[in-house]
Amino acid sequence: MNDNELGEKVKELRIRIGLSQEELAERSQLSLRTVQRIENGETTPRGDTLIRLSIALKVDTEELTDPNLTEEPKGERSFLAILNLSALSFIIFPLLGIIVPLILWILKRDEIEGVDETGKKILNFQISWSIIRFIIIGTLIQKFMFQVPAPSYFISSPPQSNVFSNGVIIFFCAVAFNAIMIIYNLLRALNDKPVIYQPAFRLLK
């Protein structure tokens, strides 16, 4: 296997499990530049570097060096797409956006490559944005139930109705951003690209 073939193999495996080059570099404890040079066929990983890459990519070193050992399992791409799409269920009921991906992740994380990593990213993102929406809703309820007119000497204080309206707008913007990120990553999954669910708390690592 020449350098270009090995670089393509590393890239293919990296994308399959849903890692960016930066994440692969972090996992393998290699520099980002080294990962980029390997994938571009500019250098050949040997010895310790090859072992680090194989561990980070969750494969045997033979799978990196043998061109006949990486066939994409049938249905892998479609399941990853379904996993991403399942997060949109939050539109029906907020917690479904966490529950449905969680169930799919638990069922297939050990059977299909890429599901474990992708599932963690989706769940981290969905949990993070569920918390954000909960905070916004809690603030809106507080504003609605405990409206206290501003003292007359606070001439510049905004009307409570404006504050509430702005809060509603922020809430729907958060919902829209959540949905757009899911659709964006669905398209990335269909095109064999690693998903990018940011910003999000790293609750599952």
N, C-alpha and C positions, 0 to 999 in steps of 0.2 A: 504494500500500500504506500503510495507516495504522499508527500506533505499535503497536497490539496485534498486528496481523498480523506485523509485523517482529519483535516480541518473541517471538512464538510460533515464528517461523522460526529465530531464533537459538537458542532453547531446544531445538527439534527437532534442529537440526544438532549442538548440543553433546552431547545425549544419544546421538545416532547414533554419534558417534565415541568415546563412553565417557568424557566429561569431566564433572567436577563444576563448579559455578560458581566455586569457588576455583581450580581448575586452569585454567579458561578465563581468569579474571582474571590469573593468573600468566603464561600464555602470551601473552596479548594486551597485557600490561603496563598493564592498566586496573585500577582499584580494584574490589574485590568489590561495593561499593555501586553502582558504575556498571553492572556486569553485571546486578545484580539489578533496577535501575531499567529497563534496556533490556528485559529479559525480561518485566517486569511492565507494559510499555507506557507507562511514566512519562516516557520520554525517547526521542528518535530519534537513533541514531548517525549522524554525518555526517563527511565528510572523513577526517581521520587515524584517528578512532575506528572508522569503518566499515572502513577498510583493515586496521587491527590485528585486528579481529574476523574478517574474511575470511581473513587469513593464519593466525590461530589455529585457525579452523574448517576450513581447507584447502579453501576454495571461492573462486570469483570474487565480486567485490562485487555483480555482477548477480544472482547466485543468492540473495543476501540480500534484494535489493530487488524481485525478480520472484517473485510468488506461484505461478507455474506451473513453476518450475524445480526443485522438490524433491520428487520422487516416490521413496518408499522402494523400493529394488530388491527384487524378489521373492526370498524365501529369506534375506534379510539377517538378520532377527531369528532365524530358525531356526538359521542357521550360528553366530551369536554364542552361542546357547544350547548348541549342540553343542561349541563351543570351551570354554565354561565347564565343561560336563559332562565333557569329556575329561580334565580334571585329576583326576577321581575315580579314574582308572586307577592312581593311586599305591597304592590299596588292594590291587590285584592284585600289583604289584611296585613298590617305591618310586620307581625312576627313570622308570617309565612316566608318572608324574604330571608329569614335565618333558618327556620325549621326545614324547609324543603331542600336547600343546598346541603344542610347538615346531614340529612338522611341519605342523600345521594353520595355525599363524601364518605360517610361511614360504611356504606354498602360496597363501594368500589375503590376505595383508596389503596387497598392492597392488591387489587386485581388489574387495574389499568394504570399504566404509567402517565404521570402528569396530573392525575386526579388529586393526589395528596397535596401537592404544592398549590395547584390552582384552587382547590377547595379551601385551603387555609387563607389564601388571599381574599377570596370571595367572602368568607365568614368574617374575617377581620374587618373588611370594608363595610359589610352589612351591619355588623354589631356596632361599629363606630358611628355610622350614620343613623342608626336607630336611636342611639343615645342622644345624638344631636337633635333629632326630631322630637324626642321626648322632652328635652330641655326647652325647646322652642314652644311646644304645646303647653308645658307646665307654666312657662312665663306668660303665655297668652291667657291661660285660665286665671292666673293670679291677677293679671291686668283687668280681665273682664269682671271677676267676682269682687275685687277689692278696689274698684275705681274710687280714687279720692281726688276731688277737684283741687287743682293747684291754687294756692293762696293768691289773692288778687295782686299782691305786691310782686309776685313772680310773673311779670308781664311776658317774659320770653319763654315761659314753660310751654311745651307743645301740648295741644289738646290730647286727652286720653284716647279719643277715637283715632287720631292719627298714629299714635304709638301702636294701637291694636292693629290697625290696617297695615302698618309697616311690618309688624310681626307676622301677619298672615302671608304677606308677600315673601318674606324671608323663608317661611315654612315651605311654600310651594316651590321656591327656587331650590331648596334643599332636596325636595322630592324629585324635581326635574333633573338635577345634577346626578342623583342616585341612578335614575333610569337611563340617562345618557351614558354614564360610565359602564353600565351593564351592557347596553347595546354595542358600545364601542369595543368592549372586550369580547363580546360574542363574535364580532367581525374579525378580531385578531385571532381568536381560537380557530375560526373557520379557515384562516389563512396561515395556520401553523406558526403563529407568533405568540410569544409569551404574554400573558395578561398583565395589565398594569392597573391595579386598584389602589389609587392614592387620592387624597390623604386618608390614612387609616391607622388606628392603634394596632400594634403588633401583639395581639392577645394570644394567637396561636403561632408558634414558631416551628 
